[in-house]
Amino acid sequence: MRKRIRIELKPEEMPKQWYNVKADLPFKLDPPLDPETNEPISGEKLARIFPLGVLEQEVSTDRFISIPEEVLDEYVVFRPTPLIRATKLEEILETPAKIYYKYEGVSPTGSHKTNTALAQAYLNAREGVKTLVTETGAGQWGSALAYAASKFGMTVKAFMVRASYESKPMRKYMITLFGGDVVASPSEETASGRKFLQDNGNYSGSLGIAISEAIDRVLESNSTKYSLGSVLDHVLLHQTIIGLEIRKQLELADEKASIVIGCHGGGSNFGGTVLPFVVERLEEEKVRLIAAEPTACPTLTRGEYRYDSGDSAGFTPLLKMYTLGREFIPPSIHAGGLRYHGASPLVSRLLSEGIIEAQAFEQEEIMKAGRLFASVEGIIPAPESSHAIAATIREAEDARQKNTKETIVFTLSGHGLLDLAAYG
């Protein structure tokens, strides 16, 4: 019987620190600006939204930040996650490339989002926060935060993009299963939500609008804090456990990645996958780091690199990023987790410096890639993850045409068992 190549780390081999790429970059990121003054925003204003522990990590330039024992105790439920050789996919593509995928779908909520949810929930609970308010696109983040908050004695209020709220009911149920409260956004529950509904009662919603509602709610109360599932530096920091594990697993297999791929919406999955490889890219320029995004929301491939608000109402600090404009309302694509108008400032700067690259994919191509992967590898991928699969297939086919022996690694950020309607 043919052996399945599956590289596992023991729980004691799991990384004990997150990696902060800012310590190794030859430049400094542009600071977030106060939307009222266009000057660097004060820590006092940010502290109205985030706990101090999160803000400390957001501005840190330390190369490594220790993962608290309480978070490691929860990580061990599902981490380390496996790195799997996609031999069946290689065979059907007839490619000389080796293809590996990091499978994050084994987490309690089926996606990589749990990595930062547990970290943020702990940092908030440590400071006595009882309720976290957030937005969620396709529901992966809302589910992960509700799960994490329940572990540390908190509750969650999630504003879910209306298009996904209506098309992905199972994620609503998962959020409530873990004790969270979820509402379709835009909603009648906040002033900003009511304004958007007044302008257009049939709004399909967007992550930008949902963020506005979440922050609107936080600013009304002193007992809640805001929690974000992507974009900001501390979120990408927590997700680097993905790339750090990949590096260890490749070493065990005596392999070296030549292409590393992640799907891209706000930047958490992509950043967590590729940031531990950035130093190699800076030193050797041999490894390619590819972000795969939808053509329906082409932030990196067609956005402008400038300061813009992270939400639709203009509550958030202004961030220097690739953006389609805070007014952008994306179509109701199946990959609801990638429907964001902006990109992480960190990912954006890496793209502007030519350290990473970006590719955009039509929905038909990514769903075709997801179906192929499911049929040959036996895992139904989330539509978001299928963007990374589509990019991998392109690179594997290119390797076949050029007869180059690439080693391609991508992160399968979550399973699609709650996204079967998309395949229909």
Secondary structure as UniProt FT lines:
FT   STRAND          6..7
FT   HELIX           11..13
FT   STRAND          17..19
FT   HELIX           21..23
FT   TURN            35..37
FT   HELIX           43..46
FT   TURN            47..49
FT   HELIX           52..59
FT   STRAND          64..66
FT   HELIX           69..75
FT   TURN            76..78
FT   STRAND          83..85
FT   HELIX           87..93
FT   STRAND          98..103
FT   TURN            105..106
FT   TURN            108..109
FT   TURN            112..113
FT   HELIX           114..126
FT   TURN            127..128
FT   STRAND          131..136
FT   HELIX           140..151
FT   TURN            152..153
FT   STRAND          155..161
FT   HELIX           162..167
FT   HELIX           169..177
FT   TURN            178..179
FT   STRAND          181..185
FT   HELIX           191..199
FT   TURN            201..202
FT   HELIX           207..219
FT   STRAND          224..226
FT   HELIX           233..252
FT   TURN            253..254
FT   STRAND          259..263
FT   HELIX           268..274
FT   HELIX           275..277
FT   HELIX           278..284
FT   STRAND          288..294
FT   TURN            295..296
FT   HELIX           299..302
FT   STRAND          304..309
FT   STRAND          318..323
FT   TURN            326..327
FT   HELIX           336..338
FT   HELIX           345..352
FT   TURN            353..354
FT   STRAND          357..361
FT   HELIX           363..377
FT   HELIX           383..402
FT   STRAND          407..412
FT   STRAND          414..415
FT   TURN            417..418
FT   HELIX           420..423
//
